């Protein structure tokens, strides 16, 4: 059977680092409060000349270099983002142009923080369906453009950045030993849409709007929903938490990450955490964490890796991949 194998990973971060202490003159908060509640110590904030497209392009180029490929080898670009450069055209098309890619096709996918997990599963279907041999999957965000900098409950949580992977079709035996994507599970429930949303849009307010969140409500639902979809992925892959080498969760809040891992029986030493350095970068969160863990040698060929994310909507999902 055809498997979608990861050939390369890359990332890109804005030049500016904003540390917790920088908020102390803006809103009523402190470094100690932010660290205690979220685990975040810093985040990267995009400058005027840094956009979702430019960060996505940089991450894509890094992933292509890691894979030993060029844009001419890619058939499809799937970009997960909630912060496109324009309402249209799709920002993926702009990245396609920036890469000098005049063939193939590209589209954006919007599932907020779950966007990269959704995009990976979408790319896998295109590969297994024979419509693409190599796919560039990107998560890129400039969430700082959506923040209300007077709202201390949200402005300290989010950052900007991009991550990307190259997926390639490869022959597999149809067993757990295969490299590539082995199982996935996706969910959404629109009844929770008011718990995490942006209060603007072209069809409603004709503005971009600002991010709004009911933090306690999100936290209350997060661990249960994450656990549910991961257990479904375990069942689909025929594994248990003991079989995992690495757990790469969405980097939203250290307390959510810790609680989810404990509930699933995943030991702390198998959990990749970068929320302290990046904050919540939405769809860029999981590929940024992946890029860090691959670069420092933790994730190696043959490792069994679980990706997970949850975002506004609510949307949530998990993907099991053999590296």
C-alpha positions as a Markdown table, in Angstrom:
| # | Residue | x | y | z |
|---|---|---|---|---|
| 1 | Unk | 0.0 | 0.0 | 0.0 |
| 2 | Unk | 1.0 | 3.6 | -0.4 |
| 3 | Unk | 2.3 | 5.4 | 2.7 |
| 4 | Unk | 3.0 | 9.2 | 3.1 |
| 5 | Unk | 6.5 | 9.4 | 4.5 |
| 6 | Unk | 8.1 | 12.5 | 6.0 |
| 7 | Unk | 11.1 | 13.4 | 3.9 |
| 8 | Unk | 12.1 | 16.7 | 5.6 |
| 9 | Unk | 11.1 | 19.3 | 8.3 |
| 10 | Unk | 11.7 | 23.0 | 8.5 |
| 11 | Unk | 10.7 | 26.1 | 10.4 |
| 12 | Unk | 11.0 | 29.9 | 10.5 |
| 13 | Unk | 10.5 | 32.4 | 13.3 |
| 14 | Unk | 10.2 | 36.2 | 13.3 |
| 15 | Unk | 13.3 | 38.1 | 14.3 |
| 16 | Unk | 11.7 | 39.8 | 17.4 |
| 17 | Unk | 11.5 | 38.0 | 20.7 |
| 18 | Unk | 8.9 | 39.3 | 23.2 |
| 19 | Unk | 9.5 | 38.1 | 26.7 |
| 20 | Unk | 7.0 | 38.0 | 29.5 |
| 21 | Unk | 8.6 | 41.0 | 31.2 |
| 22 | Unk | 7.7 | 43.1 | 28.2 |
| 23 | Unk | 4.0 | 42.8 | 29.0 |
| 24 | Unk | 4.4 | 44.2 | 32.5 |
| 25 | Unk | 4.1 | 47.8 | 31.3 |
| 26 | Unk | 1.2 | 47.0 | 28.9 |
| 27 | Unk | -1.3 | 45.0 | 31.0 |
| 28 | Unk | -1.7 | 43.9 | 34.6 |
| 29 | Unk | 0.4 | 40.8 | 34.6 |
| 30 | Unk | 3.9 | 39.4 | 35.5 |
| 31 | Unk | 6.4 | 36.9 | 34.3 |
| 32 | Unk | 5.7 | 34.7 | 37.3 |
| 33 | Unk | 1.9 | 34.7 | 36.6 |
| 34 | Unk | 2.3 | 33.9 | 32.9 |
| 35 | Unk | 4.8 | 31.1 | 33.6 |
| 36 | Unk | 2.7 | 29.6 | 36.3 |
| 37 | Unk | -0.6 | 29.6 | 34.3 |
| 38 | Unk | 0.8 | 28.8 | 30.8 |
| 39 | Unk | 4.5 | 27.7 | 30.9 |
| 40 | Unk | 5.3 | 30.4 | 28.4 |
| 41 | Unk | 8.5 | 32.5 | 28.9 |
| 42 | Unk | 8.7 | 34.2 | 25.4 |
| 43 | Unk | 7.2 | 34.3 | 22.0 |
| 44 | Unk | 8.2 | 35.6 | 18.5 |
| 45 | Unk | 6.3 | 38.6 | 17.1 |
| 46 | Unk | 6.3 | 39.4 | 13.4 |
| 47 | Unk | 7.6 | 42.7 | 12.1 |
| 48 | Unk | 5.8 | 44.7 | 9.4 |
| 49 | Unk | 7.9 | 43.0 | 6.7 |
| 50 | Unk | 7.2 | 39.5 | 8.1 |
| 51 | Unk | 4.0 | 37.9 | 7.0 |
| 52 | Unk | 2.3 | 34.5 | 7.0 |
| 53 | Unk | 3.5 | 34.1 | 3.4 |
| 54 | Unk | 7.1 | 35.1 | 4.1 |
| 55 | Unk | 7.4 | 32.9 | 7.2 |
| 56 | Unk | 5.7 | 30.0 | 5.3 |
| 57 | Unk | 8.1 | 30.4 | 2.4 |
| 58 | Unk | 11.1 | 30.3 | 4.7 |
| 59 | Unk | 9.9 | 27.2 | 6.6 |
| 60 | Unk | 9.1 | 25.5 | 3.2 |
| 61 | Unk | 12.6 | 26.2 | 1.9 |
| 62 | Unk | 14.1 | 24.7 | 5.1 |
| 63 | Unk | 11.9 | 21.6 | 4.7 |
| 64 | Unk | 12.8 | 21.2 | 1.1 |
| 65 | Unk | 16.5 | 21.6 | 1.9 |
| 66 | Unk | 16.2 | 18.9 | 4.6 |
| 67 | Unk | 14.5 | 16.6 | 2.1 |
| 68 | Unk | 17.1 | 17.2 | -0.5 |
| 69 | Unk | 14.4 | 18.4 | -2.9 |
| 70 | Unk | 13.4 | 21.6 | -4.7 |
| 71 | Unk | 10.0 | 23.2 | -5.3 |
| 72 | Unk | 10.1 | 21.6 | -8.8 |
| 73 | Unk | 9.7 | 18.2 | -7.0 |
| 74 | Unk | 6.5 | 19.2 | -5.3 |
| 75 | Unk | 3.0 | 18.5 | -6.7 |
| 76 | Unk | 0.8 | 20.2 | -4.0 |
| 77 | Unk | 1.1 | 22.8 | -1.3 |
| 78 | Unk | -1.4 | 22.7 | 1.6 |
| 79 | Unk | -1.1 | 25.7 | 3.9 |
| 80 | Unk | -2.8 | 25.6 | 7.3 |
| 81 | Unk | -3.5 | 29.1 | 8.6 |
| 82 | Unk | -6.0 | 31.4 | 10.2 |
| 83 | Unk | -4.1 | 34.5 | 9.4 |
| 84 | Unk | -3.8 | 34.7 | 5.6 |
| 85 | Unk | -2.0 | 37.5 | 3.9 |
| 86 | Unk | -5.3 | 38.4 | 2.0 |
| 87 | Unk | -8.9 | 37.3 | 2.1 |
| 88 | Unk | -8.1 | 35.9 | -1.3 |
| 89 | Unk | -6.2 | 34.6 | -3.1 |
| 90 | Unk | -5.0 | 31.7 | -0.9 |
| 91 | Unk | -1.7 | 32.5 | 0.8 |
| 92 | Unk | -0.5 | 29.1 | -0.4 |
| 93 | Unk | -0.6 | 30.4 | -3.9 |
| 94 | Unk | 1.6 | 33.3 | -2.9 |
| 95 | Unk | 4.0 | 30.9 | -1.3 |
| 96 | Unk | 3.9 | 28.8 | -4.5 |
| 97 | Unk | 4.9 | 31.9 | -6.5 |
| 98 | Unk | 7.6 | 32.8 | -4.0 |
| 99 | Unk | 9.1 | 29.3 | -4.4 |
| 100 | Unk | 9.1 | 29.7 | -8.2 |
| 101 | Unk | 6.7 | 26.8 | -8.6 |
| 102 | Unk | 4.6 | 27.2 | -11.7 |
| 103 | Unk | 3.1 | 23.7 | -11.8 |
| 104 | Unk | 0.9 | 21.6 | -9.5 |
| 105 | Unk | -1.7 | 23.2 | -7.2 |
| 106 | Unk | -2.0 | 24.8 | -3.8 |
| 107 | Unk | -4.8 | 25.7 | -1.3 |
| 108 | Unk | -5.3 | 27.0 | 2.2 |
| 109 | Unk | -6.9 | 25.0 | 5.0 |
| 110 | Unk | -8.6 | 26.6 | 8.0 |
| 111 | Unk | -9.0 | 24.6 | 11.2 |
| 112 | Unk | -7.3 | 27.1 | 13.6 |
| 113 | Unk | -4.9 | 25.4 | 15.9 |
| 114 | Unk | -5.8 | 22.0 | 14.5 |
| 115 | Unk | -5.0 | 23.2 | 11.0 |
| 116 | Unk | -1.6 | 21.4 | 10.6 |
| 117 | Unk | -3.0 | 18.1 | 11.8 |
| 118 | Unk | -6.0 | 18.5 | 9.4 |
| 119 | Unk | -3.6 | 19.5 | 6.6 |
| 120 | Unk | -1.4 | 16.4 | 7.1 |
| 121 | Unk | -4.3 | 14.1 | 6.9 |
| 122 | Unk | -5.6 | 15.9 | 3.8 |
| 123 | Unk | -2.2 | 15.6 | 2.1 |
| 124 | Unk | -2.1 | 11.9 | 3.0 |
| 125 | Unk | -5.4 | 11.4 | 1.2 |
| 126 | Unk | -4.1 | 13.1 | -1.9 |
| 127 | Unk | -1.0 | 11.0 | -1.9 |
| 128 | Unk | -2.8 | 7.7 | -1.3 |
| 129 | Unk | -5.4 | 8.7 | -3.9 |
| 130 | Unk | -2.6 | 9.1 | -6.5 |
| 131 | Unk | -3.2 | 12.8 | -7.1 |
| 132 | Unk | 0.2 | 13.9 | -5.7 |
| 133 | Unk | 3.5 | 12.2 | -5.1 |
| 134 | Unk | 5.1 | 14.9 | -3.0 |
| 135 | Unk | 3.3 | 17.4 | -0.8 |
| 136 | Unk | 4.5 | 20.4 | 1.0 |
| 137 | Unk | 2.5 | 20.8 | 4.2 |
| 138 | Unk | 2.9 | 24.2 | 6.0 |
| 139 | Unk | 1.5 | 25.7 | 9.1 |
| 140 | Unk | 2.2 | 29.4 | 9.2 |
| 141 | Unk | 0.6 | 32.1 | 11.4 |
| 142 | Unk | 0.9 | 35.8 | 12.4 |
| 143 | Unk | -1.5 | 35.6 | 15.3 |
| 144 | Unk | -0.1 | 38.9 | 16.7 |
| 145 | Unk | -2.2 | 40.6 | 14.0 |
| 146 | Unk | -5.4 | 39.4 | 15.7 |
| 147 | Unk | -4.5 | 40.2 | 19.3 |
| 148 | Unk | -6.2 | 42.8 | 21.5 |
| 149 | Unk | -3.0 | 44.0 | 23.3 |
| 150 | Unk | -5.1 | 45.4 | 26.2 |
| 151 | Unk | -6.6 | 41.9 | 26.9 |
| 152 | Unk | -4.2 | 40.3 | 29.3 |
| 153 | Unk | -6.1 | 37.0 | 29.1 |
| 154 | Unk | -5.1 | 36.5 | 25.5 |
| 155 | Unk | -2.3 | 38.8 | 24.4 |
| 156 | Unk | 0.3 | 36.9 | 26.5 |
| 157 | Unk | -0.5 | 33.5 | 25.0 |
| 158 | Unk | 0.1 | 33.8 | 21.3 |
| 159 | Unk | 3.1 | 34.1 | 19.0 |
| 160 | Unk | 4.0 | 34.0 | 15.3 |
| 161 | Unk | 6.0 | 31.5 | 13.3 |
| 162 | Unk | 5.9 | 28.7 | 10.6 |
| 163 | Unk | 6.7 | 25.1 | 10.3 |
| 164 | Unk | 6.6 | 22.7 | 7.3 |
| 165 | Unk | 7.1 | 19.1 | 6.3 |
| 166 | Unk | 7.6 | 17.4 | 3.0 |
| 167 | Unk | 5.5 | 14.2 | 2.5 |
| 168 | Unk | 6.4 | 11.7 | -0.2 |
| 169 | Unk | 4.6 | 8.6 | -1.5 |
| 170 | Unk | 6.4 | 5.4 | -0.6 |
| 171 | Unk | 5.5 | 1.7 | -0.7 |
| 172 | Unk | 4.5 | 0.1 | 2.5 |
| 173 | Unk | 3.5 | -3.4 | 3.7 |
| 174 | Unk | 0.4 | -2.2 | 5.5 |
| 175 | Unk | 1.8 | -2.9 | 8.9 |
| 176 | Unk | 2.7 | -0.9 | 12.0 |
| 177 | Unk | 6.4 | -1.2 | 11.0 |
| 178 | Unk | 5.8 | 0.9 | 7.8 |
| 179 | Unk | 7.3 | 4.4 | 7.7 |
| 180 | Unk | 4.8 | 7.2 | 7.1 |
| 181 | Unk | 1.3 | 8.1 | 8.3 |
| 182 | Unk | -0.3 | 5.1 | 9.9 |
| 183 | Unk | -3.5 | 6.4 | 11.4 |
| 184 | Unk | -5.5 | 9.6 | 12.1 |
| 185 | Unk | -8.7 | 10.8 | 13.7 |
| 186 | Unk | -10.3 | 14.2 | 13.3 |
| 187 | Unk | -13.3 | 15.8 | 15.1 |
| 188 | Unk | -15.1 | 19.1 | 15.3 |
| 189 | Unk | -18.1 | 20.5 | 17.2 |
| 190 | Unk | -19.5 | 23.9 | 16.3 |
| 191 | Unk | -21.6 | 24.2 | 19.4 |
| 192 | Unk | -18.4 | 25.5 | 21.1 |
| 193 | Unk | -17.6 | 28.2 | 18.5 |
| 194 | Unk | -18.1 | 31.1 | 20.9 |
| 195 | Unk | -15.5 | 29.8 | 23.4 |
| 196 | Unk | -12.6 | 30.7 | 21.1 |
| 197 | Unk | -13.1 | 32.9 | 18.1 |
| 198 | Unk | -12.3 | 36.2 | 16.3 |
| 199 | Unk | -15.0 | 38.9 | 16.5 |
| 200 | Unk | -14.6 | 40.0 | 12.9 |
| 201 | Unk | -14.7 | 38.8 | 9.3 |
| 202 | Unk | -15.5 | 40.0 | 5.8 |
| 203 | Unk | -19.0 | 38.7 | 5.7 |
| 204 | Unk | -20.1 | 40.0 | 9.1 |
| 205 | Unk | -18.2 | 43.0 | 10.3 |
| 206 | Unk | -16.0 | 43.7 | 7.2 |
| 207 | Unk | -13.1 | 43.9 | 9.6 |
| 208 | Unk | -10.3 | 41.5 | 10.7 |
| 209 | Unk | -11.4 | 41.6 | 14.4 |
| 210 | Unk | -9.7 | 40.4 | 17.5 |
| 211 | Unk | -9.2 | 37.1 | 19.1 |
| 212 | Unk | -11.6 | 36.3 | 22.0 |
| 213 | Unk | -11.4 | 33.3 | 24.3 |
| 214 | Unk | -13.2 | 31.9 | 27.3 |
| 215 | Unk | -10.0 | 30.4 | 28.8 |
| 216 | Unk | -11.6 | 28.4 | 31.6 |
| 217 | Unk | -14.1 | 26.8 | 29.2 |
| 218 | Unk | -11.4 | 25.9 | 26.7 |
| 219 | Unk | -9.3 | 24.3 | 29.4 |
| 220 | Unk | -12.3 | 22.4 | 30.8 |
| 221 | Unk | -13.0 | 20.8 | 27.4 |
| 222 | Unk | -9.4 | 20.4 | 26.1 |
| 223 | Unk | -8.1 | 17.4 | 28.1 |
| 224 | Unk | -11.2 | 15.2 | 27.5 |
| 225 | Unk | -11.4 | 16.0 | 23.8 |
| 226 | Unk | -7.7 | 15.5 | 23.2 |
| 227 | Unk | -7.8 | 12.2 | 25.1 |
| 228 | Unk | -10.8 | 11.0 | 23.1 |
| 229 | Unk | -9.3 | 11.6 | 19.7 |
| 230 | Unk | -5.9 | 10.2 | 20.7 |
| 231 | Unk | -7.5 | 7.0 | 22.0 |
| 232 | Unk | -9.3 | 6.7 | 18.7 |
| 233 | Unk | -6.0 | 7.1 | 16.8 |
| 234 | Unk | -4.4 | 4.5 | 19.0 |
| 235 | Unk | -7.3 | 2.1 | 18.2 |
| 236 | Unk | -7.0 | 2.8 | 14.5 |
| 237 | Unk | -3.2 | 2.1 | 14.6 |
| 238 | Unk | -3.5 | -0.9 | 16.9 |
| 239 | Unk | -1.2 | 0.5 | 19.5 |
| 240 | Unk | -1.1 | 1.8 | 23.1 |
| 241 | Unk | 0.7 | 4.7 | 24.7 |
| 242 | Unk | 3.5 | 2.4 | 25.6 |
| 243 | Unk | 4.4 | 1.9 | 22.0 |
| 244 | Unk | 5.0 | 5.6 | 21.4 |
| 245 | Unk | 8.5 | 7.1 | 21.1 |
| 246 | Unk | 7.4 | 10.7 | 21.1 |
| 247 | Unk | 4.2 | 12.8 | 21.7 |
| 248 | Unk | 4.2 | 16.1 | 19.9 |
| 249 | Unk | 1.1 | 18.0 | 21.1 |
| 250 | Unk | -0.2 | 21.4 | 20.2 |
| 251 | Unk | 1.7 | 24.0 | 22.2 |
| 252 | Unk | -1.1 | 26.0 | 23.8 |
| 253 | Unk | -0.6 | 25.6 | 27.5 |
| 254 | Unk | 1.9 | 23.6 | 29.5 |
| 255 | Unk | -0.9 | 22.6 | 32.0 |
| 256 | Unk | -3.0 | 21.2 | 29.2 |
| 257 | Unk | -0.1 | 19.3 | 27.8 |
| 258 | Unk | 0.9 | 17.8 | 31.2 |
| 259 | Unk | -2.7 | 16.9 | 32.0 |
| 260 | Unk | -3.3 | 15.2 | 28.7 |
| 261 | Unk | -0.1 | 13.2 | 28.9 |
| 262 | Unk | -0.8 | 12.0 | 32.4 |
| 263 | Unk | -4.3 | 10.9 | 31.5 |
| 264 | Unk | -3.0 | 9.0 | 28.5 |
| 265 | Unk | -0.1 | 7.4 | 30.5 |
| 266 | Unk | 2.6 | 9.1 | 28.4 |
| 267 | Unk | 5.7 | 9.7 | 30.4 |
| 268 | Unk | 7.0 | 13.3 | 30.6 |
| 269 | Unk | 10.3 | 12.4 | 29.0 |
| 270 | Unk | 8.4 | 11.4 | 25.8 |
| 271 | Unk | 6.6 | 14.7 | 25.4 |
| 272 | Unk | 8.0 | 17.4 | 23.1 |
| 273 | Unk | 7.4 | 20.8 | 24.7 |
| 274 | Unk | 8.3 | 24.2 | 23.0 |
| 275 | Unk | 5.4 | 26.3 | 24.4 |
| 276 | Unk | 7.9 | 28.0 | 26.7 |
| 277 | Unk | 9.9 | 29.4 | 23.7 |
| 278 | Unk | 7.1 | 30.0 | 21.1 |
| 279 | Unk | 3.8 | 30.5 | 22.9 |
| 280 | Unk | 0.8 | 29.3 | 21.0 |
| 281 | Unk | 1.5 | 29.7 | 17.3 |
| 282 | Unk | -1.8 | 28.0 | 16.3 |
| 283 | Unk | -1.4 | 25.9 | 13.1 |
| 284 | Unk | 2.4 | 26.5 | 13.2 |
| 285 | Unk | 2.7 | 25.0 | 16.7 |
| 286 | Unk | 3.0 | 21.3 | 15.9 |
| 287 | Unk | 5.5 | 21.6 | 13.0 |
| 288 | Unk | 7.6 | 24.1 | 15.0 |
| 289 | Unk | 7.8 | 21.6 | 17.8 |
| 290 | Unk | 8.6 | 18.8 | 15.3 |
| 291 | Unk | 11.3 | 20.9 | 13.8 |
| 292 | Unk | 13.0 | 21.5 | 17.2 |
| 293 | Unk | 12.8 | 17.8 | 18.1 |
| 294 | Unk | 14.2 | 16.6 | 14.8 |
| 295 | Unk | 17.0 | 19.2 | 14.8 |
| 296 | Unk | 18.2 | 18.3 | 18.3 |
| 297 | Unk | 18.2 | 14.6 | 17.5 |
| 298 | Unk | 15.3 | 13.4 | 19.7 |
| 299 | Unk | 13.1 | 12.3 | 16.8 |
| 300 | Unk | 14.9 | 9.8 | 14.6 |
| 301 | Unk | 14.1 | 7.5 | 11.7 |
| 302 | Unk | 11.9 | 4.7 | 12.8 |
| 303 | Unk | 10.4 | 6.4 | 15.8 |
| 304 | Unk | 6.7 | 6.2 | 16.4 |
| 305 | Unk | 5.4 | 9.8 | 16.8 |
| 306 | Unk | 2.0 | 11.1 | 17.7 |
| 307 | Unk | 0.8 | 14.5 | 16.7 |
| 308 | Unk | -2.2 | 16.2 | 18.3 |
| 309 | Unk | -3.9 | 19.5 | 18.3 |
| 310 | Unk | -7.1 | 21.3 | 19.3 |
| 311 | Unk | -8.4 | 24.7 | 18.2 |
| 312 | Unk | -11.3 | 27.1 | 17.9 |
| 313 | Unk | -14.5 | 25.7 | 16.5 |
| 314 | Unk | -13.8 | 23.4 | 18.4 |
| 315 | Unk | -11.7 | 21.3 | 16.1 |
| 316 | Unk | -9.3 | 18.6 | 17.2 |
| 317 | Unk | -7.4 | 15.7 | 15.8 |
| 318 | Unk | -4.4 | 13.4 | 16.0 |
| 319 | Unk | -2.0 | 11.7 | 13.6 |
| 320 | Unk | 0.2 | 8.7 | 14.1 |
| 321 | Unk | 3.4 | 8.6 | 12.0 |
| 322 | Unk | 6.4 | 6.4 | 11.8 |
| 323 | Unk | 9.4 | 8.6 | 11.2 |
